[in-house]
């Protein structure tokens, strides 16, 4: 795993936690920030996956 994959997966998890916390507290702002961070994390992880695949072809 490269650093983009790791950071992306961490951002996904933190974003999901923020999203859940926002729903639990009724804070739309926190929920939306969490959703945005989760999507950004997925994107970064996908970039890392693609980068890893290019460096280590099957």
CHARMM-style PDB file with segment names, atoms N, HN, CA, C and O in Angstrom:
ATOM      1  N   UNK     1       0.851  -1.192   0.000  1.00  0.00      PROA
ATOM      2  CA  UNK     1       0.000   0.000   0.000  1.00  0.00      PROA
ATOM      3  C   UNK     1       0.886   1.240   0.000  1.00  0.00      PROA
ATOM      4  O   UNK     1       1.877   1.322   0.725  1.00  0.00      PROA
ATOM      5  N   UNK     2       0.503   2.192  -0.825  1.00  0.00      PROA
ATOM      6  HN  UNK     2      -0.302   2.125  -1.414  1.00  0.00      PROA
ATOM      7  CA  UNK     2       1.243   3.441  -0.840  1.00  0.00      PROA
ATOM      8  C   UNK     2       0.544   4.475   0.049  1.00  0.00      PROA
ATOM      9  O   UNK     2      -0.552   4.239   0.558  1.00  0.00      PROA
ATOM     10  N   UNK     3       1.203   5.620   0.222  1.00  0.00      PROA
ATOM     11  HN  UNK     3       2.093   5.811  -0.191  1.00  0.00      PROA
ATOM     12  CA  UNK     3       0.686   6.610   1.172  1.00  0.00      PROA
ATOM     13  C   UNK     3      -0.666   7.184   0.745  1.00  0.00      PROA
ATOM     14  O   UNK     3      -1.473   7.547   1.602  1.00  0.00      PROA
ATOM     15  N   UNK     4      -0.925   7.273  -0.543  1.00  0.00      PROA
ATOM     16  HN  UNK     4      -0.270   6.979  -1.238  1.00  0.00      PROA
ATOM     17  CA  UNK     4      -2.219   7.790  -0.999  1.00  0.00      PROA
ATOM     18  C   UNK     4      -3.349   6.835  -0.634  1.00  0.00      PROA
ATOM     19  O   UNK     4      -4.441   7.268  -0.266  1.00  0.00      PROA
ATOM     20  N   UNK     5      -3.089   5.554  -0.735  1.00  0.00      PROA
ATOM     21  HN  UNK     5      -2.202   5.201  -1.034  1.00  0.00      PROA
ATOM     22  CA  UNK     5      -4.103   4.562  -0.359  1.00  0.00      PROA
ATOM     23  C   UNK     5      -4.405   4.646   1.133  1.00  0.00      PROA
ATOM     24  O   UNK     5      -5.566   4.621   1.541  1.00  0.00      PROA
ATOM     25  N   UNK     6      -3.359   4.744   1.938  1.00  0.00      PROA
ATOM     26  HN  UNK     6      -2.416   4.764   1.607  1.00  0.00      PROA
ATOM     27  CA  UNK     6      -3.531   4.802   3.392  1.00  0.00      PROA
ATOM     28  C   UNK     6      -4.258   6.081   3.798  1.00  0.00      PROA
ATOM     29  O   UNK     6      -5.243   6.033   4.534  1.00  0.00      PROA
ATOM     30  N   UNK     7      -3.771   7.223   3.316  1.00  0.00      PROA
ATOM     31  HN  UNK     7      -2.971   7.261   2.718  1.00  0.00      PROA
ATOM     32  CA  UNK     7      -4.399   8.503   3.671  1.00  0.00      PROA
ATOM     33  C   UNK     7      -5.850   8.558   3.190  1.00  0.00      PROA
ATOM     34  O   UNK     7      -6.719   9.091   3.880  1.00  0.00      PROA
ATOM     35  N   UNK     8      -6.099   8.015   2.028  1.00  0.00      PROA
ATOM     36  HN  UNK     8      -5.393   7.582   1.467  1.00  0.00      PROA
ATOM     37  CA  UNK     8      -7.455   7.996   1.487  1.00  0.00      PROA
ATOM     38  C   UNK     8      -8.395   7.183   2.354  1.00  0.00      PROA
ATOM     39  O   UNK     8      -9.518   7.606   2.629  1.00  0.00      PROA
ATOM     40  N   UNK     9      -7.942   6.022   2.783  1.00  0.00      PROA
ATOM     41  HN  UNK     9      -7.030   5.678   2.559  1.00  0.00      PROA
ATOM     42  CA  UNK     9      -8.787   5.167   3.621  1.00  0.00      PROA
ATOM     43  C   UNK     9      -9.010   5.789   5.001  1.00  0.00      PROA
ATOM     44  O   UNK     9     -10.085   5.643   5.582  1.00  0.00      PROA
ATOM     45  N   UNK    10      -7.996   6.480   5.526  1.00  0.00      PROA
ATOM     46  HN  UNK    10      -7.122   6.599   5.054  1.00  0.00      PROA
ATOM     47  CA  UNK    10      -8.147   7.171   6.812  1.00  0.00      PROA
ATOM     48  C   UNK    10      -9.161   8.306   6.661  1.00  0.00      PROA
ATOM     49  O   UNK    10     -10.036   8.473   7.510  1.00  0.00      PROA
ATOM     50  N   UNK    11      -9.046   9.074   5.597  1.00  0.00      PROA
ATOM     51  HN  UNK    11      -8.335   8.938   4.908  1.00  0.00      PROA
ATOM     52  CA  UNK    11      -9.994  10.169   5.363  1.00  0.00      PROA
ATOM     53  C   UNK    11     -11.415   9.643   5.187  1.00  0.00      PROA
ATOM     54  O   UNK    11     -12.375  10.268   5.639  1.00  0.00      PROA
ATOM     55  N   UNK    12     -11.544   8.505   4.538  1.00  0.00      PROA
ATOM     56  HN  UNK    12     -10.764   7.997   4.172  1.00  0.00      PROA
ATOM     57  CA  UNK    12     -12.864   7.879   4.393  1.00  0.00      PROA
ATOM     58  C   UNK    12     -13.466   7.565   5.762  1.00  0.00      PROA
ATOM     59  O   UNK    12     -14.634   7.857   6.022  1.00  0.00      PROA
ATOM     60  N   UNK    13     -12.661   6.973   6.623  1.00  0.00      PROA
ATOM     61  HN  UNK    13     -11.713   6.735   6.412  1.00  0.00      PROA
ATOM     62  CA  UNK    13     -13.143   6.585   7.950  1.00  0.00      PROA
ATOM     63  C   UNK    13     -13.495   7.808   8.798  1.00  0.00      PROA
ATOM     64  O   UNK    13     -14.528   7.826   9.467  1.00  0.00      PROA
ATOM     65  N   UNK    14     -12.640   8.820   8.768  1.00  0.00      PROA
ATOM     66  HN  UNK    14     -11.801   8.805   8.224  1.00  0.00      PROA
ATOM     67  CA  UNK    14     -12.902  10.039   9.535  1.00  0.00      PROA
ATOM     68  C   UNK    14     -14.142  10.741   8.997  1.00  0.00      PROA
ATOM     69  O   UNK    14     -14.959  11.243   9.769  1.00  0.00      PROA
ATOM     70  N   UNK    15     -14.281  10.777   7.691  1.00  0.00      PROA
ATOM     71  HN  UNK    15     -13.617  10.369   7.064  1.00  0.00      PROA
ATOM     72  CA  UNK    15     -15.460  11.394   7.076  1.00  0.00      PROA
ATOM     73  C   UNK    15     -16.737  10.676   7.464  1.00  0.00      PROA
ATOM     74  O   UNK    15     -17.754  11.311   7.742  1.00  0.00      PROA
ATOM     75  N   UNK    16     -16.686   9.354   7.483  1.00  0.00      PROA
ATOM     76  HN  UNK    16     -15.860   8.838   7.257  1.00  0.00      PROA
ATOM     77  CA  UNK    16     -17.861   8.568   7.879  1.00  0.00      PROA
ATOM     78  C   UNK    16     -18.221   8.859   9.334  1.00  0.00      PROA
ATOM     79  O   UNK    16     -19.398   8.986   9.671  1.00  0.00      PROA
ATOM     80  N   UNK    17     -17.214   8.964  10.191  1.00  0.00      PROA
ATOM     81  HN  UNK    17     -16.258   8.862   9.917  1.00  0.00      PROA
ATOM     82  CA  UNK    17     -17.461   9.269  11.605  1.00  0.00      PROA
ATOM     83  C   UNK    17     -18.098  10.646  11.759  1.00  0.00      PROA
ATOM     84  O   UNK    17     -19.028  10.817  12.547  1.00  0.00      PROA
ATOM     85  N   UNK    18     -17.600  11.624  11.009  1.00  0.00      PROA
ATOM     86  HN  UNK    18     -16.845  11.484  10.368  1.00  0.00      PROA
ATOM     87  CA  UNK    18     -18.179  12.979  11.063  1.00  0.00      PROA
ATOM     88  C   UNK    18     -19.621  12.962  10.563  1.00  0.00      PROA
ATOM     89  O   UNK    18     -20.497  13.611  11.134  1.00  0.00      PROA
ATOM     90  N   UNK    19     -19.852  12.214   9.493  1.00  0.00      PROA
ATOM     91  HN  UNK    19     -19.141  11.687   9.029  1.00  0.00      PROA
ATOM     92  CA  UNK    19     -21.193  12.114   8.922  1.00  0.00      PROA
ATOM     93  C   UNK    19     -22.169  11.537   9.950  1.00  0.00      PROA
ATOM     94  O   UNK    19     -23.268  12.060  10.128  1.00  0.00      PROA
ATOM     95  N   UNK    20     -21.768  10.469  10.618  1.00  0.00      PROA
ATOM     96  HN  UNK    20     -20.875  10.044  10.473  1.00  0.00      PROA
ATOM     97  CA  UNK    20     -22.612   9.836  11.634  1.00  0.00      PROA
ATOM     98  C   UNK    20     -22.821  10.777  12.821  1.00  0.00      PROA
ATOM     99  O   UNK    20     -23.927  10.879  13.353  1.00  0.00      PROA
ATOM    100  N   UNK    21     -21.759  11.459  13.229  1.00  0.00      PROA
ATOM    101  HN  UNK    21     -20.861  11.376  12.797  1.00  0.00      PROA
ATOM    102  CA  UNK    21     -21.871  12.402  14.346  1.00  0.00      PROA
ATOM    103  C   UNK    21     -22.820  13.547  13.981  1.00  0.00      PROA
ATOM    104  O   UNK    21     -23.610  13.990  14.815  1.00  0.00      PROA
ATOM    105  N   UNK    22     -22.743  14.013  12.762  1.00  0.00      PROA
ATOM    106  HN  UNK    22     -22.102  13.653  12.085  1.00  0.00      PROA
ATOM    107  CA  UNK    22     -23.636  15.077  12.309  1.00  0.00      PROA
ATOM    108  C   UNK    22     -25.086  14.639  12.318  1.00  0.00      PROA
ATOM    109  O   UNK    22     -25.970  15.398  12.715  1.00  0.00      PROA
ATOM    110  N   UNK    23     -25.332  13.409  11.880  1.00  0.00      PROA
ATOM    111  HN  UNK    23     -24.614  12.792  11.557  1.00  0.00      PROA
ATOM    112  CA  UNK    23     -26.701  12.879  11.903  1.00  0.00      PROA
ATOM    113  C   UNK    23     -27.200  12.737  13.336  1.00  0.00      PROA
ATOM    114  O   UNK    23     -28.349  13.062  13.636  1.00  0.00      PROA
ATOM    115  N   UNK    24     -26.331  12.250  14.219  1.00  0.00      PROA
ATOM    116  HN  UNK    24     -25.397  11.986  13.975  1.00  0.00      PROA
ATOM    117  CA  UNK    24     -26.719  12.013  15.610  1.00  0.00      PROA
ATOM    118  C   UNK    24     -27.029  13.317  16.345  1.00  0.00      PROA
ATOM    119  O   UNK    24     -27.936  13.371  17.176  1.00  0.00      PROA
ATOM    120  N   UNK    25     -26.271  14.360  16.033  1.00  0.00      PROA
ATOM    121  HN  UNK    25     -25.534  14.316  15.358  1.00  0.00      PROA
ATOM    122  CA  UNK    25     -26.462  15.633  16.727  1.00  0.00      PROA
ATOM    123  C   UNK    25     -27.422  16.558  15.991  1.00  0.00      PROA
ATOM    124  O   UNK    25     -27.813  17.600  16.517  1.00  0.00      PROA
ATOM    125  N   UNK    26     -27.798  16.183  14.790  1.00  0.00      PROA
ATOM    126  HN  UNK    26     -27.482  15.336  14.362  1.00  0.00      PROA
ATOM    127  CA  UNK    26     -28.697  17.025  14.008  1.00  0.00      PROA
ATOM    128  C   UNK    26     -27.985  18.191  13.336  1.00  0.00      PROA
ATOM    129  O   UNK    26     -28.620  19.161  12.922  1.00  0.00      PROA
ATOM    130  N   UNK    27     -26.663  18.093  13.231  1.00  0.00      PROA
ATOM    131  HN  UNK    27     -26.147  17.305  13.567  1.00  0.00      PROA
ATOM    132  CA  UNK    27     -25.865  19.157  12.617  1.00  0.00      PROA
ATOM    133  C   UNK    27     -25.678  18.858  11.124  1.00  0.00      PROA
ATOM    134  O   UNK    27     -24.871  18.013  10.738  1.00  0.00      PROA
ATOM    135  N   UNK    28     -26.429  19.556  10.320  1.00  0.00      PROA
ATOM    136  HN  UNK    28     -27.085  20.243  10.633  1.00  0.00      PROA
ATOM    137  CA  UNK    28     -26.340  19.360   8.867  1.00  0.00      PROA
ATOM    138  C   UNK    28     -24.956  19.724   8.358  1.00  0.00      PROA
ATOM    139  O   UNK    28     -24.427  19.057   7.469  1.00  0.00      PROA
ATOM    140  N   UNK    29     -24.369  20.765   8.909  1.00  0.00      PROA
ATOM    141  HN  UNK    29     -24.799  21.306   9.632  1.00  0.00      PROA
ATOM    142  CA  UNK    29     -23.050  21.211   8.496  1.00  0.00      PROA
ATOM    143  C   UNK    29     -22.002  20.117   8.724  1.00  0.00      PROA
ATOM    144  O   UNK    29     -21.217  19.815   7.825  1.00  0.00      PROA
ATOM    145  N   UNK    30     -21.988  19.535   9.903  1.00  0.00      PROA
ATOM    146  HN  UNK    30     -22.626  19.781  10.633  1.00  0.00      PROA
ATOM    147  CA  UNK    30     -21.028  18.474  10.213  1.00  0.00      PROA
ATOM    148  C   UNK    30     -21.273  17.258   9.332  1.00  0.00      PROA
ATOM    149  O   UNK    30     -20.331  16.614   8.869  1.00  0.00      PROA
ATOM    150  N   UNK    31     -22.531  16.952   9.108  1.00  0.00      PROA
ATOM    151  HN  UNK    31     -23.296  17.475   9.484  1.00  0.00      PROA
ATOM    152  CA  UNK    31     -22.874  15.807   8.257  1.00  0.00      PROA
ATOM    153  C   UNK    31     -22.358  16.021   6.836  1.00  0.00      PROA
ATOM    154  O   UNK    31     -21.788  15.106   6.242  1.00  0.00      PROA
ATOM    155  N   UNK    32     -22.549  17.209   6.292  1.00  0.00      PROA
ATOM    156  HN  UNK    32     -23.011  17.952   6.775  1.00  0.00      PROA
ATOM    157  CA  UNK    32     -22.094  17.506   4.932  1.00  0.00      PROA
ATOM    158  C   UNK    32     -20.573  17.523   4.835  1.00  0.00      PROA
ATOM    159  O   UNK    32     -20.005  17.052   3.849  1.00  0.00      PROA
ATOM    160  N   UNK    33     -19.916  18.064   5.856  1.00  0.00      PROA
ATOM    161  HN  UNK    33     -20.378  18.446   6.656  1.00  0.00      PROA
ATOM    162  CA  UNK    33     -18.448  18.066   5.863  1.00  0.00      PROA
ATOM    163  C   UNK    33     -17.923  16.634   5.897  1.00  0.00      PROA
ATOM    164  O   UNK    33     -16.947  16.304   5.224  1.00  0.00      PROA
ATOM    165  N   UNK    34     -18.577  15.791   6.686  1.00  0.00      PROA
ATOM    166  HN  UNK    34     -19.370  16.059   7.233  1.00  0.00      PROA
ATOM    167  CA  UNK    34     -18.182  14.389   6.752  1.00  0.00      PROA
ATOM    168  C   UNK    34     -18.367  13.678   5.424  1.00  0.00      PROA
ATOM    169  O   UNK    34     -17.509  12.905   4.999  1.00  0.00      PROA
ATOM    170  N   UNK    35     -19.479  13.941   4.778  1.00  0.00      PROA
ATOM    171  HN  UNK    35     -20.176  14.570   5.124  1.00  0.00      PROA
ATOM    172  CA  UNK    35     -19.742  13.331   3.468  1.00  0.00      PROA
ATOM    173  C   UNK    35     -18.686  13.775   2.460  1.00  0.00      PROA
ATOM    174  O   UNK    35     -18.182  12.966   1.682  1.00  0.00      PROA
ATOM    175  N   UNK    36     -18.357  15.063   2.478  1.00  0.00      PROA
ATOM    176  HN  UNK    36     -18.767  15.720   3.110  1.00  0.00      PROA
ATOM    177  CA  UNK    36     -17.347  15.578   1.550  1.00  0.00      PROA
ATOM    178  C   UNK    36     -15.983  14.940   1.821  1.00  0.00      PROA
ATOM    179  O   UNK    36     -15.270  14.574   0.887  1.00  0.00      PROA
ATOM    180  N   UNK    37     -15.625  14.809   3.095  1.00  0.00      PROA
ATOM    181  HN  UNK    37     -16.204  15.107   3.854  1.00  0.00      PROA
ATOM    182  CA  UNK    37     -14.339  14.205   3.436  1.00  0.00      PROA
ATOM    183  C   UNK    37     -14.307  12.728   3.049  1.00  0.00      PROA
ATOM    184  O   UNK    37     -13.275  12.218   2.612  1.00  0.00      PROA
ATOM    185  N   UNK    38     -15.426  12.050   3.208  1.00  0.00      PROA
ATOM    186  HN  UNK    38     -16.264  12.464   3.563  1.00  0.00      PROA
ATOM    187  CA  UNK    38     -15.520  10.637   2.840  1.00  0.00      PROA
ATOM    188  C   UNK    38     -15.310  10.473   1.333  1.00  0.00      PROA
ATOM    189  O   UNK    38     -14.572   9.589   0.898  1.00  0.00      PROA
ATOM    190  N   UNK    39     -15.953  11.317   0.550  1.00  0.00      PROA
ATOM    191  HN  UNK    39     -16.552  12.035   0.903  1.00  0.00      PROA
ATOM    192  CA  UNK    39     -15.808  11.248  -0.908  1.00  0.00      PROA
ATOM    193  C   UNK    39     -14.374  11.578  -1.316  1.00  0.00      PROA
ATOM    194  O   UNK    39     -13.812  10.923  -2.194  1.00  0.00      PROA
ATOM    195  N   UNK    40     -13.786  12.582  -0.688  1.00  0.00      PROA
ATOM    196  HN  UNK    40     -14.243  13.114   0.025  1.00  0.00      PROA
ATOM    197  CA  UNK    40     -12.399  12.939  -0.986  1.00  0.00      PROA
ATOM    198  C   UNK    40     -11.468  11.775  -0.644  1.00  0.00      PROA
ATOM    199  O   UNK    40     -10.516  11.499  -1.375  1.00  0.00      PROA
ATOM    200  N   UNK    41     -11.744  11.104   0.455  1.00  0.00      PROA
ATOM    201  HN  UNK    41     -12.518  11.327   1.048  1.00  0.00      PROA
ATOM    202  CA  UNK    41     -10.936   9.944   0.836  1.00  0.00      PROA
ATOM    203  C   UNK    41     -11.049   8.814  -0.162  1.00  0.00      PROA
ATOM    204  O   UNK    41     -10.052   8.177  -0.502  1.00  0.00      PROA
ATOM    205  N   UNK    42     -12.259   8.562  -0.635  1.00  0.00      PROA
ATOM    206  HN  UNK    42     -13.069   9.079  -0.359  1.00  0.00      PROA
ATOM    207  CA  UNK    42     -12.454   7.508  -1.643  1.00  0.00      PROA
ATOM    208  C   UNK    42     -11.691   7.846  -2.920  1.00  0.00      PROA
ATOM    209  O   UNK    42     -11.085   6.974  -3.544  1.00  0.00      PROA
ATOM    210  N   UNK    43     -11.728   9.113  -3.298  1.00  0.00      PROA
ATOM    211  HN  UNK    43     -12.221   9.821  -2.791  1.00  0.00      PROA
ATOM    212  CA  UNK    43     -11.028   9.551  -4.502  1.00  0.00      PROA
ATOM    213  C   UNK    43      -9.525   9.380  -4.348  1.00  0.00      PROA
ATOM    214  O   UNK    43      -8.854   8.888  -5.254  1.00  0.00      PROA
ATOM    215  N   UNK    44      -8.999   9.788  -3.195  1.00  0.00      PROA
ATOM    216  HN  UNK    44      -9.544  10.188  -2.458  1.00  0.00      PROA
ATOM    217  CA  UNK    44      -7.567   9.663  -2.949  1.00  0.00      PROA
ATOM    218  C   UNK    44      -7.152   8.192  -2.914  1.00  0.00      PROA
ATOM    219  O   UNK    44      -6.101   7.834  -3.444  1.00  0.00      PROA
ATOM    220  N   UNK    45      -7.959   7.350  -2.303  1.00  0.00      PROA
ATOM    221  HN  UNK    45      -8.813   7.641  -1.873  1.00  0.00      PROA
ATOM    222  CA  UNK    45      -7.654   5.921  -2.251  1.00  0.00      PROA
ATOM    223  C   UNK    45      -7.669   5.316  -3.657  1.00  0.00      PROA
ATOM    224  O   UNK    45      -6.816   4.493  -3.990  1.00  0.00      PROA
ATOM    225  N   UNK    46      -8.630   5.723  -4.472  1.00  0.00      PROA
ATOM    226  HN  UNK    46      -9.322   6.392  -4.202  1.00  0.00      PROA
ATOM    227  CA  UNK    46      -8.705   5.224  -5.853  1.00  0.00      PROA
ATOM    228  C   UNK    46      -7.480   5.658  -6.643  1.00  0.00      PROA
ATOM    229  O   UNK    46      -6.938   4.890  -7.438  1.00  0.00      PROA
ATOM    230  N   UNK    47      -7.047   6.900  -6.419  1.00  0.00      PROA
ATOM    231  HN  UNK    47      -7.487   7.524  -5.773  1.00  0.00      PROA
ATOM    232  CA  UNK    47      -5.826   7.395  -7.071  1.00  0.00      PROA
ATOM    233  C   UNK    47      -4.636   6.537  -6.645  1.00  0.00      PROA
ATOM    234  O   UNK    47      -3.815   6.144  -7.474  1.00  0.00      PROA
ATOM    235  N   UNK    48      -4.553   6.253  -5.354  1.00  0.00      PROA
ATOM    236  HN  UNK    48      -5.220   6.572  -4.681  1.00  0.00      PROA
ATOM    237  CA  UNK    48      -3.467   5.413  -4.850  1.00  0.00      PROA
ATOM    238  C   UNK    48      -3.518   4.009  -5.431  1.00  0.00      PROA
ATOM    239  O   UNK    48      -2.481   3.426  -5.749  1.00  0.00      PROA
ATOM    240  N   UNK    49      -4.721   3.465  -5.569  1.00  0.00      PROA
ATOM    241  HN  UNK    49      -5.563   3.938  -5.311  1.00  0.00      PROA
ATOM    242  CA  UNK    49      -4.877   2.136  -6.169  1.00  0.00      PROA
ATOM    243  C   UNK    49      -4.373   2.137  -7.613  1.00  0.00      PROA
ATOM    244  O   UNK    49      -3.651   1.232  -8.031  1.00  0.00      PROA
ATOM    245  N   UNK    50      -4.762   3.163  -8.363  1.00  0.00      PROA
ATOM    246  HN  UNK    50      -5.348   3.898  -8.023  1.00  0.00      PROA
ATOM    247  CA  UNK    50      -4.348   3.264  -9.765  1.00  0.00      PROA
ATOM    248  C   UNK    50      -2.833   3.447  -9.864  1.00  0.00      PROA
ATOM    249  O   UNK    50      -2.176   2.846 -10.715  1.00  0.00      PROA
ATOM    250  N   UNK    51      -2.303   4.270  -8.995  1.00  0.00      PROA
ATOM    251  HN  UNK    51      -2.836   4.758  -8.304  1.00  0.00      PROA
ATOM    252  CA  UNK    51      -0.866   4.527  -8.974  1.00  0.00      PROA
ATOM    253  C   UNK    51      -0.099   3.239  -8.666  1.00  0.00      PROA
ATOM    254  O   UNK    51       0.932   2.958  -9.278  1.00  0.00      PROA
ATOM    255  N   UNK    52      -0.607   2.470  -7.721  1.00  0.00      PROA
ATOM    256  HN  UNK    52      -1.444   2.697  -7.223  1.00  0.00      PROA
ATOM    257  CA  UNK    52       0.018   1.200  -7.337  1.00  0.00      PROA
ATOM    258  C   UNK    52      -0.042   0.204  -8.494  1.00  0.00      PROA
ATOM    259  O   UNK    52       0.921  -0.519  -8.747  1.00  0.00      PROA
ATOM    260  N   UNK    53      -1.165   0.169  -9.187  1.00  0.00      PROA
ATOM    261  HN  UNK    53      -1.948   0.756  -8.981  1.00  0.00      PROA
ATOM    262  CA  UNK    53      -1.331  -0.758 -10.306  1.00  0.00      PROA
ATOM    263  C   UNK    53      -0.364  -0.423 -11.454  1.00  0.00      PROA
ATOM    264  O   UNK    53       0.168  -1.322 -12.105  1.00  0.00      PROA
ATOM    265  N   UNK    54      -0.146   0.864 -11.691  1.00  0.00      PROA
ATOM    266  HN  UNK    54      -0.578   1.594 -11.162  1.00  0.00      PROA
ATOM    267  CA  UNK    54       0.771   1.274 -12.758  1.00  0.00      PROA
ATOM    268  C   UNK    54       2.205   0.895 -12.397  1.00  0.00      PROA
ATOM    269  O   UNK    54       2.975   0.457 -13.253  1.00  0.00      PROA
ATOM    270  N   UNK    55       2.555   1.067 -11.123  1.00  0.00      PROA
ATOM    271  HN  UNK    55       1.929   1.423 -10.428  1.00  0.00      PROA
ATOM    272  CA  UNK    55       3.916   0.752 -10.690  1.00  0.00      PROA
ATOM    273  C   UNK    55       4.163  -0.749 -10.624  1.00  0.00      PROA
ATOM    274  O   UNK    55       5.288  -1.198 -10.840  1.00  0.00      PROA
ATOM    275  N   UNK    56       3.114  -1.541 -10.325  1.00  0.00      PROA
ATOM    276  HN  UNK    56       2.199  -1.176 -10.149  1.00  0.00      PROA
ATOM    277  CA  UNK    56       3.259  -2.989 -10.197  1.00  0.00      PROA
ATOM    278  C   UNK    56       2.223  -3.691 -11.065  1.00  0.00      PROA
ATOM    279  O   UNK    56       1.224  -4.194 -10.551  1.00  0.00      PROA
ATOM    280  N   UNK    57       2.450  -3.730 -12.373  1.00  0.00      PROA
ATOM    281  HN  UNK    57       3.262  -3.321 -12.790  1.00  0.00      PROA
ATOM    282  CA  UNK    57       1.468  -4.395 -13.242  1.00  0.00      PROA
ATOM    283  C   UNK    57       1.379  -5.891 -12.936  1.00  0.00      PROA
ATOM    284  O   UNK    57       2.359  -6.518 -12.533  1.00  0.00      PROA
ATOM    285  N   UNK    58       0.189  -6.444 -13.136  1.00  0.00      PROA
ATOM    286  HN  UNK    58      -0.607  -5.935 -13.464  1.00  0.00      PROA
ATOM    287  CA  UNK    58      -0.047  -7.877 -12.867  1.00  0.00      PROA
ATOM    288  C   UNK    58       0.712  -8.753 -13.816  1.00  0.00      PROA
ATOM    289  OT1 UNK    58       0.626  -9.978 -13.729  1.00  0.00      PROA
TER     290      UNK     58
END
